[in-house]
Amino acid sequence: MVRAYDKLVKHRVFRKGELTKGKFKPKWEGPYVVEQVYDGGAYQLIDHRGVRLMPPINGGFLKKYFQ
């Protein structure tokens, strides 16, 4: 069962400085910049003004932002 789940799940990895979109409300928001990467897949995000948005967020709630 675990192997079947792992085949379907996309593990997203972002690096510091990458642009992302976040699923914090029913619609995707962003872009946000990855400020810091934590062990376990959590990310600290900032907006375009450099303001921290919230506590670190799980990478499962993020998507890569394409311009």
N, C-alpha and C positions, 0 to 999 in steps of 0.2 A: 504494500500500500504506500509506504513512504517513497519507494523508488518511482512509482507512478506519479505521485505528487511532484517530486523533484524534477521529473521530465517536463512538466507543464509550467512550472514556475520560472520566470525570468528573473535572475538575480541582477539587479542594476548596481553598477559601481560608478561613482562620480569622483572626480578629482577636484581639488581646491581650484577655484576660479572658473569652473564650468557653469554655464547657464542651465537652469532647470525650471520646470513648471511644477507647482505644488497643488495637491488635491486637499485643500483645507475646507472647502465649501462644496456644494454640489457641482460647481464648474471649476475647471482648472484655472489657476491664477499664475501670474509670473510675467516676465522672467525673474528669477532670483539667482543670486550668485552663491556658490558653495564657499563658505568662509573657512570652515574647519571640518575635517573628517574624523569621526570617532570609531573606535573598534566596535564591532557588532553591527555595523551598517547604519549608524546614525549620522546625521549631517546638521551643521549649524548654517543657517541661511541668512543672507542680508539682501535688502532690496537695492534698487539702482542708486539710492541716496546714501547707502552704507549703513542703514538702520537695521539692527537685528530684529527679526520678526517675532520670534517665539523661542521656547526651549528647543533643543535639538530634536529633529524629526526623523522617523524611520525612513529609509530609502524606498520602501514600498509605496510611499505616498508621493514619490517624485517621478517625473519623466524628463528626458532630455529635451531641451529647448532648441529648436531649429529656427534660424533667422531666415 
